[in-house]
Amino acid sequence: MEAEQVVRDFIAAWNRSDFDAAYAMMADDIIWHNIPMEPAVGIDACKALMANFPPTEAIDFETHHIMANGNIVMTERTDRFLIAGRWRNIRLMGIFEVNPDGKIGKWRDYFDLLEFQREFA
Amino acid sequence: MEAEQVVRDFIAAWNRSDFDAAYAMMADDIIWHNIPMEPAVGIDACKALMANFPPTEAIDFETHHIMANGNIVMTERTDRFLIAGRWRNIRLMGIFEVNPDGKIGKWRDYFDLLEFQREFA
């Protein structure tokens, strides 16, 4: 599958709040790096990171731009999380590296930590 | 000229500290938005923004990834600024929209404001 389609499917899984599907698309040794934070290394660390996240009632990753070159996919997005009845919106750009087996091997999102903290307060 | 080459040339101008060349590549009505800050609208606002920037002894925008789709160009970079004898490094992703005349019409960089403030302190 084309790398861009892998990432589109990955984002679609998040937007269904289908975390099992999202985890199934991650490589076991994925490095997920929210750049202002420490990277999560490995699928178990990613699940632990999500376990620390407040419960979401809905998720909507809005993709403004997406493009690919080989196995690298870049996005500009607004990631929206419905938490405690209010949408929290994070403006960001993200880059993904898709492995030959179609799994996401690296995921780096660039955003402002203060915006994240403000929205999730 | 291809949009990706325009952005490569733009980054090269910064890396020569050739600000006149960089300004010449910006559209008069450019919107330059360092996402955690207010956008600079128009070339004069961009020059005013730079005038508030501390004097740089050298600049090195390291491009980790760059790709284009039509007139949209996306980058993952580490922008380095030599100021008062010390390199200040900002991890970021940036997106550019190149106008039909080859000028940069929009430029948005996504980074962590705390990292920026820490590095420039």
gemmi code that builds the backbone of each chain (N, CA, C; Angstrom):
import gemmi

chains = {
    "A": [
        ("MET", (0.845, -1.197, 0.000), (0.000, 0.000, 0.000), (0.882, 1.249, 0.000)),
        ("GLU", (0.437, 2.271, -0.681), (1.184, 3.519, -0.683), (1.271, 4.092, 0.733)),
        ("ALA", (2.407, 4.700, 1.023), (2.626, 5.244, 2.367), (1.553, 6.268, 2.730)),
        ("GLU", (1.188, 7.126, 1.764), (0.187, 8.147, 2.086), (-1.130, 7.504, 2.487)),
        ("GLN", (-1.504, 6.413, 1.806), (-2.770, 5.748, 2.141), (-2.690, 5.111, 3.522)),
        ("VAL", (-1.517, 4.570, 3.878), (-1.337, 4.007, 5.228), (-1.640, 5.081, 6.273)),
        ("VAL", (-1.085, 6.271, 6.069), (-1.280, 7.343, 7.056), (-2.725, 7.824, 7.040)),
        ("ARG", (-3.333, 7.908, 5.857), (-4.753, 8.270, 5.804), (-5.597, 7.256, 6.587)),
        ("ASP", (-5.282, 5.966, 6.431), (-6.028, 4.937, 7.160), (-5.778, 5.045, 8.671)),
        ("PHE", (-4.536, 5.373, 9.023), (-4.175, 5.530, 10.439), (-4.969, 6.675, 11.065)),
        ("ILE", (-5.006, 7.796, 10.369), (-5.773, 8.949, 10.865), (-7.257, 8.597, 10.944)),
        ("ALA", (-7.757, 7.852, 9.968), (-9.164, 7.450, 9.981), (-9.475, 6.570, 11.190)),
        ("ALA", (-8.520, 5.710, 11.583), (-8.721, 4.867, 12.773), (-8.852, 5.737, 14.024)),
        ("TRP", (-7.951, 6.740, 14.152), (-8.074, 7.680, 15.278), (-9.431, 8.368, 15.243)),
        ("ASN", (-9.885, 8.732, 14.059), (-11.119, 9.515, 13.966), (-12.370, 8.678, 14.241)),
        ("ARG", (-12.224, 7.347, 14.228), (-13.283, 6.446, 14.697), (-13.090, 6.100, 16.174)),
        ("SER", (-12.061, 6.676, 16.801), (-11.653, 6.275, 18.167), (-11.411, 4.770, 18.234)),
        ("ASP", (-10.917, 4.208, 17.135), (-10.634, 2.769, 17.064), (-9.150, 2.570, 17.389)),
        ("PHE", (-8.859, 2.610, 18.686), (-7.459, 2.565, 19.120), (-6.815, 1.216, 18.791)),
        ("ASP", (-7.598, 0.133, 18.863), (-7.038, -1.176, 18.512), (-6.556, -1.181, 17.065)),
        ("ALA", (-7.339, -0.595, 16.183), (-6.922, -0.516, 14.779), (-5.679, 0.353, 14.643)),
        ("ALA", (-5.630, 1.447, 15.393), (-4.455, 2.330, 15.318), (-3.208, 1.597, 15.813)),
        ("TYR", (-3.328, 0.900, 16.942), (-2.164, 0.164, 17.457), (-1.723, -0.916, 16.471)),
        ("ALA", (-2.681, -1.550, 15.810), (-2.342, -2.619, 14.864), (-1.573, -2.082, 13.665)),
        ("MET", (-1.665, -0.771, 13.426), (-0.941, -0.181, 12.301), (0.436, 0.325, 12.709)),
        ("MET", (0.754, 0.259, 13.999), (2.061, 0.698, 14.493), (3.026, -0.490, 14.516)),
        ("ALA", (4.269, -0.250, 14.099), (5.309, -1.274, 14.239), (5.575, -1.526, 15.723)),
        ("ASP", (5.993, -2.734, 16.057), (6.302, -3.047, 17.462), (7.362, -2.109, 18.014)),
        ("ASP", (8.313, -1.710, 17.172), (9.413, -0.850, 17.632), (9.217, 0.608, 17.188)),
        ("ILE", (7.952, 0.998, 17.019), (7.650, 2.378, 16.628), (8.290, 3.373, 17.601)),
        ("ILE", (8.738, 4.489, 17.063), (9.126, 5.629, 17.897), (8.114, 6.741, 17.630)),
        ("TRP", (7.318, 7.047, 18.638), (6.294, 8.090, 18.549), (6.796, 9.268, 19.366)),
        ("HIS", (7.103, 10.351, 18.684), (7.729, 11.484, 19.356), (6.872, 12.728, 19.194)),
        ("ASN", (6.138, 13.064, 20.239), (5.550, 14.398, 20.340), (6.708, 15.306, 20.747)),
        ("ILE", (7.171, 16.114, 19.796), (8.513, 16.704, 19.898), (8.751, 17.446, 21.221)),
        ("PRO", (7.776, 18.198, 21.753), (8.097, 18.883, 23.019), (8.193, 17.932, 24.214)),
        ("MET", (7.840, 16.652, 24.025), (7.846, 15.675, 25.121), (8.919, 14.615, 24.828)),
        ("GLU", (9.091, 13.701, 25.756), (10.010, 12.588, 25.526), (9.383, 11.604, 24.526)),
        ("PRO", (10.183, 10.981, 23.671), (9.600, 10.007, 22.729), (9.111, 8.746, 23.454)),
        ("ALA", (8.041, 8.172, 22.913), (7.583, 6.854, 23.341), (8.214, 5.833, 22.397)),
        ("VAL", (8.966, 4.898, 22.953), (9.712, 3.934, 22.139), (9.075, 2.559, 22.316)),
        ("GLY", (8.476, 2.060, 21.227), (7.838, 0.745, 21.269), (6.342, 0.875, 21.485)),
        ("ILE", (5.645, -0.137, 21.007), (4.183, -0.098, 21.043), (3.654, -0.056, 22.477)),
        ("ASP", (4.326, -0.740, 23.406), (3.841, -0.728, 24.794), (3.957, 0.671, 25.395)),
        ("ALA", (5.049, 1.369, 25.065), (5.204, 2.745, 25.563), (4.126, 3.658, 24.974)),
        ("CYS", (3.749, 3.394, 23.724), (2.684, 4.201, 23.109), (1.356, 3.973, 23.819)),
        ("LYS", (1.071, 2.704, 24.124), (-0.178, 2.407, 24.842), (-0.166, 3.036, 26.233)),
        ("ALA", (0.995, 3.034, 26.886), (1.108, 3.651, 28.213), (0.887, 5.157, 28.112)),
        ("LEU", (1.413, 5.756, 27.034), (1.220, 7.196, 26.830), (-0.263, 7.515, 26.692)),
        ("MET", (-0.946, 6.701, 25.886), (-2.376, 6.932, 25.680), (-3.167, 6.694, 26.971)),
        ("ALA", (-2.708, 5.750, 27.804), (-3.415, 5.463, 29.066), (-3.372, 6.672, 29.998)),
        ("ASN", (-2.352, 7.530, 29.819), (-2.240, 8.739, 30.636), (-3.049, 9.906, 30.078)),
        ("PHE", (-3.604, 9.697, 28.894), (-4.367, 10.743, 28.227), (-5.771, 10.778, 28.823)),
        ("PRO", (-6.375, 11.955, 28.970), (-7.745, 11.963, 29.495), (-8.697, 11.245, 28.544)),
        ("PRO", (-9.776, 10.647, 29.074), (-10.713, 9.920, 28.213), (-11.347, 10.870, 27.184)),
        ("THR", (-11.369, 10.423, 25.928), (-11.927, 11.247, 24.854), (-13.301, 10.730, 24.472)),
        ("GLU", (-14.225, 11.664, 24.252), (-15.573, 11.308, 23.795), (-15.622, 11.212, 22.279)),
        ("ALA", (-14.720, 11.921, 21.624), (-14.602, 11.843, 20.159), (-13.264, 12.452, 19.778)),
        ("ILE", (-12.800, 12.071, 18.593), (-11.524, 12.561, 18.058), (-11.753, 12.951, 16.610)),
        ("ASP", (-11.164, 14.072, 16.217), (-11.247, 14.508, 14.820), (-9.913, 15.135, 14.426)),
        ("PHE", (-9.069, 14.339, 13.784), (-7.835, 14.866, 13.223), (-8.194, 15.457, 11.859)),
        ("GLU", (-8.181, 16.773, 11.758), (-8.484, 17.411, 10.472), (-7.181, 17.593, 9.700)),
        ("THR", (-7.103, 16.976, 8.534), (-5.877, 17.033, 7.730), (-6.002, 18.172, 6.725)),
        ("HIS", (-5.183, 19.210, 6.902), (-5.206, 20.349, 5.972), (-4.397, 20.033, 4.713)),
        ("HIS", (-3.241, 19.412, 4.922), (-2.376, 19.019, 3.799), (-1.729, 17.689, 4.140)),
        ("ILE", (-1.583, 16.846, 3.130), (-0.861, 15.579, 3.285), (-0.132, 15.316, 1.983)),
        ("MET", (1.103, 14.847, 2.087), (1.851, 14.462, 0.887), (2.905, 13.447, 1.272)),
        ("ALA", (3.392, 12.728, 0.275), (4.365, 11.668, 0.524), (5.496, 11.734, -0.477)),
        ("ASN", (6.651, 11.265, -0.031), (7.793, 11.046, -0.913), (8.395, 9.722, -0.477)),
        ("GLY", (8.222, 8.689, -1.310), (8.660, 7.357, -0.896), (7.895, 6.924, 0.343)),
        ("ASN", (8.634, 6.535, 1.383), (7.982, 6.024, 2.597), (7.757, 7.110, 3.651)),
        ("ILE", (8.043, 8.367, 3.288), (7.880, 9.488, 4.233), (6.592, 10.235, 3.894)),
        ("VAL", (5.787, 10.501, 4.903), (4.515, 11.199, 4.727), (4.499, 12.395, 5.672)),
        ("MET", (4.122, 13.552, 5.137), (4.054, 14.757, 5.957), (2.620, 15.283, 5.961)),
        ("THR", (2.220, 15.804, 7.115), (0.863, 16.323, 7.272), (0.901, 17.677, 7.969)),
        ("GLU", (-0.075, 18.515, 7.616), (-0.423, 19.669, 8.460), (-1.843, 19.415, 8.932)),
        ("ARG", (-2.055, 19.454, 10.248), (-3.342, 19.044, 10.801), (-3.783, 19.981, 11.927)),
        ("THR", (-5.083, 19.906, 12.221), (-5.575, 20.353, 13.518), (-6.183, 19.124, 14.173)),
        ("ASP", (-5.592, 18.688, 15.278), (-6.098, 17.504, 15.992), (-7.064, 17.977, 17.062)),
        ("ARG", (-8.298, 17.473, 16.974), (-9.362, 17.892, 17.899), (-9.779, 16.698, 18.753)),
        ("PHE", (-9.904, 16.961, 20.047), (-10.290, 15.929, 21.018), (-11.476, 16.454, 21.825)),
        ("LEU", (-12.566, 15.694, 21.825), (-13.726, 16.067, 22.654), (-13.544, 15.433, 24.021)),
        ("ILE", (-13.328, 16.265, 25.020), (-13.043, 15.815, 26.381), (-13.912, 16.632, 27.318)),
        ("ALA", (-14.650, 15.922, 28.152), (-15.529, 16.591, 29.128), (-16.416, 17.619, 28.433)),
        ("GLY", (-16.906, 17.228, 27.236), (-17.903, 18.047, 26.550), (-17.359, 19.252, 25.808)),
        ("ARG", (-16.019, 19.398, 25.741), (-15.442, 20.544, 25.051), (-14.360, 20.070, 24.092)),
        ("TRP", (-14.376, 20.627, 22.876), (-13.354, 20.273, 21.894), (-12.060, 20.997, 22.217)),
        ("ARG", (-10.959, 20.233, 22.228), (-9.620, 20.769, 22.462), (-8.875, 20.640, 21.143)),
        ("ASN", (-8.305, 21.741, 20.658), (-7.765, 21.808, 19.293), (-6.267, 22.103, 19.331)),
        ("ILE", (-5.495, 21.229, 18.706), (-4.041, 21.391, 18.661), (-3.614, 21.562, 17.205)),
        ("ARG", (-2.975, 22.683, 16.897), (-2.434, 22.925, 15.560), (-1.050, 22.293, 15.487)),
        ("LEU", (-0.807, 21.547, 14.422), (0.468, 20.818, 14.378), (0.826, 20.407, 12.963)),
        ("MET", (2.082, 20.058, 12.804), (2.516, 19.306, 11.634), (3.125, 17.992, 12.125)),
        ("GLY", (2.918, 16.935, 11.328), (3.414, 15.621, 11.701), (4.066, 14.929, 10.522)),
        ("ILE", (5.076, 14.119, 10.821), (5.786, 13.358, 9.799), (5.810, 11.888, 10.214)),
        ("PHE", (5.582, 11.028, 9.235), (5.492, 9.588, 9.460), (6.484, 8.868, 8.548)),
        ("GLU", (7.101, 7.824, 9.085), (7.913, 6.927, 8.250), (7.222, 5.572, 8.238)),
        ("VAL", (6.892, 5.104, 7.048), (6.162, 3.847, 6.897), (7.154, 2.744, 6.515)),
        ("ASN", (7.129, 1.665, 7.272), (8.036, 0.541, 7.032), (7.631, -0.235, 5.777)),
        ("PRO", (8.546, -1.071, 5.256), (8.205, -1.860, 4.054), (6.974, -2.745, 4.247)),
        ("ASP", (6.696, -3.158, 5.503), (5.518, -4.007, 5.742), (4.237, -3.191, 5.926)),
        ("GLY", (4.322, -1.859, 5.712), (3.121, -1.039, 5.788), (2.779, -0.555, 7.187)),
        ("LYS", (3.649, -0.856, 8.153), (3.418, -0.377, 9.528), (4.116, 0.972, 9.731)),
        ("ILE", (3.593, 1.737, 10.652), (4.191, 3.041, 10.951), (5.352, 2.835, 11.914)),
        ("GLY", (6.558, 3.185, 11.433), (7.771, 2.959, 12.208), (8.191, 4.182, 13.018)),
        ("LYS", (7.884, 5.366, 12.474), (8.211, 6.594, 13.191), (7.090, 7.598, 12.975)),
        ("TRP", (6.819, 8.360, 14.038), (5.756, 9.376, 13.996), (6.232, 10.530, 14.860)),
        ("ARG", (6.403, 11.680, 14.212), (6.833, 12.869, 14.963), (5.827, 13.989, 14.715)),
        ("ASP", (5.263, 14.529, 15.793), (4.348, 15.668, 15.698), (5.005, 16.884, 16.340)),
        ("TYR", (4.926, 18.020, 15.637), (5.510, 19.282, 16.092), (4.377, 20.232, 16.463)),
        ("PHE", (4.368, 20.668, 17.727), (3.322, 21.596, 18.184), (3.865, 22.357, 19.372)),
        ("ASP", (3.077, 23.302, 19.807), (3.448, 24.152, 20.943), (2.922, 23.518, 22.226)),
        ("LEU", (3.832, 23.206, 23.137), (3.425, 22.533, 24.373), (2.472, 23.402, 25.199)),
        ("LEU", (2.683, 24.712, 25.182), (1.782, 25.595, 25.946), (0.363, 25.527, 25.381)),
        ("GLU", (0.247, 25.457, 24.037), (-1.081, 25.323, 23.426), (-1.727, 24.016, 23.868)),
        ("PHE", (-0.939, 22.952, 23.870), (-1.436, 21.642, 24.312), (-1.926, 21.715, 25.759)),
        ("GLN", (-1.102, 22.302, 26.626), (-1.466, 22.372, 28.050), (-2.690, 23.260, 28.264)),
        ("ARG", (-2.752, 24.361, 27.503), (-3.875, 25.277, 27.622), (-5.174, 24.583, 27.200)),
        ("GLU", (-5.112, 23.859, 26.074), (-6.326, 23.216, 25.557), (-6.788, 22.078, 26.456)),
        ("PHE", (-5.824, 21.351, 27.040), (-6.197, 20.176, 27.837), (-6.442, 20.505, 29.304)),
        ("ALA", (-6.290, 21.760, 29.670), (-6.515, 22.143, 31.089), (-7.985, 21.948, 31.458)),
    ],
    "B": [
        ("MET", (9.664, 28.060, -12.017), (10.527, 27.204, -11.183), (9.648, 26.316, -10.299)),
        ("GLU", (10.120, 25.122, -10.062), (9.383, 24.224, -9.193), (9.304, 24.806, -7.780)),
        ("ALA", (8.157, 24.583, -7.131), (7.955, 25.144, -5.787), (9.036, 24.659, -4.821)),
        ("GLU", (9.393, 23.364, -4.911), (10.404, 22.846, -3.975), (11.727, 23.595, -4.148)),
        ("GLN", (12.094, 23.884, -5.398), (13.354, 24.598, -5.640), (13.286, 26.025, -5.099)),
        ("VAL", (12.127, 26.665, -5.222), (11.957, 28.009, -4.650), (12.266, 27.975, -3.154)),
        ("VAL", (11.709, 26.982, -2.467), (11.922, 26.904, -1.013), (13.367, 26.545, -0.695)),
        ("ARG", (13.958, 25.661, -1.499), (15.390, 25.360, -1.294), (16.229, 26.637, -1.450)),
        ("ASP", (15.919, 27.437, -2.465), (16.664, 28.689, -2.668), (16.424, 29.669, -1.517)),
        ("PHE", (15.193, 29.693, -1.026), (14.837, 30.575, 0.098), (15.646, 30.193, 1.342)),
        ("ILE", (15.690, 28.901, 1.628), (16.465, 28.423, 2.783), (17.949, 28.726, 2.581)),
        ("ALA", (18.427, 28.567, 1.346), (19.840, 28.864, 1.061), (20.147, 30.334, 1.314)),
        ("ALA", (19.204, 31.226, 0.987), (19.416, 32.658, 1.248), (19.555, 32.912, 2.751)),
        ("TRP", (18.672, 32.309, 3.552), (18.804, 32.419, 5.008), (20.169, 31.901, 5.454)),
        ("ASN", (20.599, 30.797, 4.878), (21.843, 30.168, 5.343), (23.080, 30.963, 4.932)),
        ("ARG", (22.925, 31.891, 3.990), (23.997, 32.853, 3.687), (23.806, 34.146, 4.492)),
        ("SER", (22.791, 34.183, 5.347), (22.400, 35.427, 6.050), (22.151, 36.547, 5.044)),
        ("ASP", (21.650, 36.174, 3.868), (21.352, 37.158, 2.809), (19.874, 37.530, 2.922)),
        ("PHE", (19.592, 38.416, 3.871), (18.196, 38.748, 4.163), (17.544, 39.484, 2.991)),
        ("ASP", (18.327, 40.313, 2.279), (17.758, 41.006, 1.114), (17.259, 39.995, 0.084)),
        ("ALA", (18.042, 38.944, -0.138), (17.610, 37.899, -1.083), (16.366, 37.195, -0.557)),
        ("ALA", (16.333, 36.938, 0.745), (15.161, 36.260, 1.320), (13.914, 37.137, 1.177)),
        ("TYR", (14.036, 38.418, 1.497), (12.877, 39.313, 1.369), (12.423, 39.386, -0.095)),
        ("ALA", (13.381, 39.371, -1.014), (13.031, 39.471, -2.439), (12.241, 38.252, -2.916)),
        ("MET", (12.337, 37.150, -2.168), (11.607, 35.943, -2.547), (10.233, 35.877, -1.883)),
        ("MET", (9.925, 36.845, -1.009), (8.627, 36.864, -0.344), (7.652, 37.735, -1.141)),
        ("ALA", (6.415, 37.280, -1.266), (5.371, 38.110, -1.874), (5.111, 39.329, -0.992)),
        ("ASP", (4.699, 40.433, -1.610), (4.406, 41.642, -0.830), (3.344, 41.369, 0.242)),
        ("ASP", (2.398, 40.480, -0.064), (1.306, 40.197, 0.879), (1.500, 38.849, 1.587)),
        ("ILE", (2.755, 38.439, 1.728), (3.062, 37.181, 2.416), (2.437, 37.163, 3.808)),
        ("ILE", (1.991, 35.981, 4.210), (1.611, 35.758, 5.608), (2.616, 34.779, 6.190)),
        ("TRP", (3.423, 35.269, 7.110), (4.448, 34.456, 7.779), (3.945, 34.192, 9.191)),
        ("HIS", (3.649, 32.950, 9.467), (3.034, 32.607, 10.748), (3.900, 31.606, 11.493)),
        ("ASN", (4.643, 32.085, 12.458), (5.240, 31.210, 13.464), (4.098, 30.849, 14.399)),
        ("ILE", (3.622, 29.617, 14.284), (2.293, 29.268, 14.787), (2.059, 29.663, 16.251)),
        ("PRO", (3.039, 29.501, 17.145), (2.729, 29.899, 18.531), (2.647, 31.415, 18.728)),
        ("MET", (2.990, 32.189, 17.691), (2.993, 33.651, 17.794), (1.911, 34.210, 16.855)),
        ("GLU", (1.750, 35.518, 16.872), (0.826, 36.151, 15.936), (1.439, 36.140, 14.535)),
        ("PRO", (0.623, 35.999, 13.483), (1.187, 36.036, 12.134), (1.685, 37.432, 11.762)),
        ("ALA", (2.745, 37.456, 10.968), (3.215, 38.703, 10.349), (2.581, 38.773, 8.968)),
        ("VAL", (1.815, 39.825, 8.704), (1.056, 39.944, 7.455), (1.689, 41.038, 6.604)),
        ("GLY", (2.272, 40.635, 5.485), (2.907, 41.586, 4.584), (4.405, 41.653, 4.813)),
        ("ILE", (5.106, 42.039, 3.749), (6.571, 42.033, 3.788), (7.100, 43.004, 4.840)),
        ("ASP", (6.431, 44.141, 5.029), (6.930, 45.103, 6.019), (6.828, 44.526, 7.437)),
        ("ALA", (5.744, 43.803, 7.708), (5.599, 43.173, 9.026), (6.671, 42.105, 9.231)),
        ("CYS", (7.033, 41.409, 8.155), (8.097, 40.394, 8.261), (9.434, 41.053, 8.593)),
        ("LYS", (9.715, 42.179, 7.932), (10.968, 42.889, 8.217), (10.972, 43.415, 9.656)),
        ("ALA", (9.814, 43.881, 10.118), (9.722, 44.367, 11.502), (9.945, 43.222, 12.486)),
        ("LEU", (9.400, 42.052, 12.151), (9.603, 40.877, 13.016), (11.086, 40.553, 13.116)),
        ("MET", (11.762, 40.561, 11.978), (13.194, 40.239, 11.973), (13.993, 41.311, 12.717)),
        ("ALA", (13.535, 42.568, 12.662), (14.259, 43.645, 13.352), (14.216, 43.444, 14.862)),
        ("ASN", (13.208, 42.703, 15.348), (13.116, 42.413, 16.783), (13.923, 41.194, 17.192)),
        ("PHE", (14.454, 40.511, 16.185), (15.214, 39.290, 16.427), (16.628, 39.680, 16.865)),
        ("PRO", (17.250, 38.952, 17.792), (18.619, 39.319, 18.167), (19.563, 39.158, 16.972)),
        ("PRO", (20.642, 39.944, 16.921), (21.574, 39.854, 15.791), (22.207, 38.459, 15.720)),
        ("THR", (22.216, 37.907, 14.510), (22.763, 36.562, 14.312), (24.134, 36.659, 13.662)),
        ("GLU", (25.056, 35.831, 14.153), (26.399, 35.751, 13.556), (26.429, 34.759, 12.404)),
        ("ALA", (25.535, 33.802, 12.447), (25.400, 32.835, 11.354), (24.052, 32.136, 11.516)),
        ("ILE", (23.569, 31.587, 10.407), (22.295, 30.864, 10.388), (22.501, 29.566, 9.626)),
        ("ASP", (21.924, 28.486, 10.141), (21.998, 27.196, 9.443), (20.658, 26.487, 9.614)),
        ("PHE", (19.800, 26.611, 8.602), (18.559, 25.836, 8.592), (18.911, 24.456, 8.024)),
        ("GLU", (18.906, 23.452, 8.876), (19.192, 22.091, 8.404), (17.876, 21.430, 7.988)),
        ("THR", (17.785, 21.052, 6.726), (16.557, 20.448, 6.195), (16.671, 18.927, 6.284)),
        ("HIS", (15.865, 18.327, 7.146), (15.888, 16.865, 7.277), (15.058, 16.211, 6.177)),
        ("HIS", (13.907, 16.803, 5.894), (13.037, 16.290, 4.829), (12.392, 17.481, 4.141)),
        ("ILE", (12.238, 17.370, 2.834), (11.506, 18.384, 2.071), (10.766, 17.664, 0.960)),
        ("MET", (9.530, 18.085, 0.725), (8.773, 17.516, -0.394), (7.717, 18.518, -0.821)),
        ("ALA", (7.213, 18.332, -2.030), (6.241, 19.269, -2.584), (5.102, 18.516, -3.238)),
        ("ASN", (3.950, 19.176, -3.251), (2.798, 18.718, -4.016), (2.185, 19.973, -4.638)),
        ("GLY", (2.354, 20.126, -5.937), (1.905, 21.359, -6.573), (2.690, 22.536, -6.002)),
        ("ASN", (1.957, 23.547, -5.543), (2.619, 24.760, -5.034), (2.850, 24.720, -3.519)),
        ("ILE", (2.568, 23.574, -2.899), (2.746, 23.429, -1.446), (4.032, 22.652, -1.174)),
        ("VAL", (4.846, 23.174, -0.275), (6.120, 22.545, 0.082), (6.150, 22.354, 1.586)),
        ("MET", (6.525, 21.154, 2.007), (6.605, 20.870, 3.436), (8.039, 20.499, 3.791)),
        ("THR", (8.461, 20.931, 4.977), (9.816, 20.658, 5.443), (9.791, 20.186, 6.892)),
        ("GLU", (10.766, 19.347, 7.229), (11.128, 19.097, 8.626), (12.556, 19.607, 8.774)),
        ("ARG", (12.762, 20.514, 9.731), (14.062, 21.186, 9.821), (14.516, 21.299, 11.280)),
        ("THR", (15.822, 21.539, 11.435), (16.328, 22.138, 12.667), (16.935, 23.471, 12.265)),
        ("ASP", (16.359, 24.558, 12.758), (16.856, 25.905, 12.434), (17.847, 26.312, 13.519)),
        ("ARG", (19.075, 26.608, 13.083), (20.143, 26.954, 14.025), (20.554, 28.400, 13.795)),
        ("PHE", (20.705, 29.128, 14.903), (21.095, 30.538, 14.874), (22.291, 30.725, 15.807)),
        ("LEU", (23.382, 31.258, 15.260), (24.551, 31.567, 16.095), (24.382, 32.989, 16.632)),
        ("ILE", (24.181, 33.078, 17.932), (23.913, 34.361, 18.591), (24.799, 34.431, 19.830)),
        ("ALA", (25.542, 35.515, 19.923), (26.432, 35.715, 21.086), (27.316, 34.486, 21.293)),
        ("GLY", (27.809, 33.933, 20.158), (28.791, 32.851, 20.234), (28.239, 31.484, 20.550)),
        ("ARG", (26.898, 31.356, 20.612), (26.317, 30.049, 20.924), (25.227, 29.722, 19.917)),
        ("TRP", (25.224, 28.465, 19.426), (24.190, 28.032, 18.497), (22.895, 27.752, 19.250)),
        ("ARG", (21.791, 28.308, 18.744), (20.454, 28.093, 19.296), (19.701, 27.257, 18.274)),
        ("ASN", (19.131, 26.133, 18.696), (18.577, 25.137, 17.783), (17.086, 24.954, 18.018)),
        ("ILE", (16.298, 25.139, 16.977), (14.843, 25.002, 17.071), (14.405, 23.861, 16.157)),
        ("ARG", (13.778, 22.853, 16.733), (13.224, 21.744, 15.949), (11.838, 22.153, 15.460)),
        ("LEU", (11.582, 21.941, 14.185), (10.301, 22.429, 13.668), (9.918, 21.738, 12.368)),
        ("MET", (8.658, 21.889, 12.018), (8.213, 21.611, 10.663), (7.610, 22.890, 10.099)),
        ("GLY", (7.806, 23.078, 8.782), (7.303, 24.273, 8.135), (6.634, 23.945, 6.815)),
        ("ILE", (5.626, 24.742, 6.472), (4.899, 24.573, 5.213), (4.881, 25.909, 4.476)),
        ("PHE", (5.094, 25.843, 3.181), (5.180, 27.023, 2.330), (4.171, 26.897, 1.186)),
        ("GLU", (3.562, 28.019, 0.839), (2.742, 28.077, -0.370), (3.420, 29.038, -1.330)),
        ("VAL", (3.751, 28.529, -2.516), (4.474, 29.314, -3.511), (3.469, 29.835, -4.539)),
        ("ASN", (3.497, 31.143, -4.765), (2.584, 31.779, -5.719), (2.987, 31.450, -7.164)),
        ("PRO", (2.055, 31.690, -8.106), (2.388, 31.405, -9.519), (3.613, 32.172, -10.009)),
        ("ASP", (3.896, 33.331, -9.417), (5.077, 34.098, -9.840), (6.359, 33.641, -9.149)),
        ("GLY", (6.280, 32.549, -8.387), (7.478, 32.007, -7.755), (7.834, 32.649, -6.425)),
        ("LYS", (6.967, 33.540, -5.933), (7.223, 34.162, -4.628), (6.523, 33.339, -3.535)),
        ("ILE", (7.068, 33.454, -2.336), (6.483, 32.729, -1.208), (5.318, 33.543, -0.653)),
        ("GLY", (4.119, 32.969, -0.746), (2.910, 33.675, -0.329), (2.510, 33.376, 1.102)),
        ("LYS", (2.791, 32.150, 1.552), (2.479, 31.775, 2.936), (3.602, 30.908, 3.478)),
        ("TRP", (3.878, 31.112, 4.752), (4.942, 30.358, 5.420), (4.493, 30.133, 6.856)),
        ("ARG", (4.313, 28.871, 7.192), (3.905, 28.541, 8.564), (4.919, 27.569, 9.171)),
        ("ASP", (5.498, 27.933, 10.310), (6.412, 27.047, 11.033), (5.765, 26.637, 12.349)),
        ("TYR", (5.845, 25.337, 12.635), (5.268, 24.758, 13.857), (6.407, 24.338, 14.770)),
        ("PHE", (6.438, 24.906, 15.972), (7.482, 24.556, 16.942), (6.951, 24.852, 18.336)),
        ("ASP", (7.764, 24.479, 19.306), (7.401, 24.672, 20.706), (7.938, 26.008, 21.170)),
        ("LEU", (7.028, 26.885, 21.606), (7.444, 28.230, 22.020), (8.398, 28.183, 23.205)),
        ("LEU", (8.200, 27.236, 24.118), (9.107, 27.138, 25.273), (10.524, 26.784, 24.811)),
        ("GLU", (10.620, 25.885, 23.798), (11.949, 25.550, 23.258), (12.587, 26.793, 22.652)),
        ("PHE", (11.814, 27.555, 21.919), (12.302, 28.797, 21.312), (12.807, 29.755, 22.389)),
        ("GLN", (11.987, 29.949, 23.431), (12.361, 30.905, 24.483), (13.583, 30.419, 25.257)),
        ("ARG", (13.657, 29.097, 25.494), (14.798, 28.513, 26.211), (16.083, 28.713, 25.402)),
        ("GLU", (16.005, 28.450, 24.099), (17.206, 28.536, 23.260), (17.669, 29.981, 23.099)),
        ("PHE", (16.720, 30.902, 23.021), (17.096, 32.297, 22.756), (17.357, 33.092, 24.029)),
        ("ALA", (17.212, 32.441, 25.165), (17.444, 33.169, 26.435), (18.913, 33.587, 26.535)),
    ],
}
model = gemmi.Model(1)
for chain_id, residues in chains.items():
    chain = gemmi.Chain(chain_id)
    for i, (resn, *xyz) in enumerate(residues, 1):
        res = gemmi.Residue()
        res.name, res.seqid = resn, gemmi.SeqId(i, " ")
        for name, pos in zip(("N", "CA", "C"), xyz):
            atom = gemmi.Atom()
            atom.name, atom.element = name, gemmi.Element(name[0])
            atom.pos, atom.b_iso = gemmi.Position(*pos), 0.0
            res.add_atom(atom)
        chain.add_residue(res)
    model.add_chain(chain)
structure = gemmi.Structure()
structure.add_model(model)
structure.setup_entities()
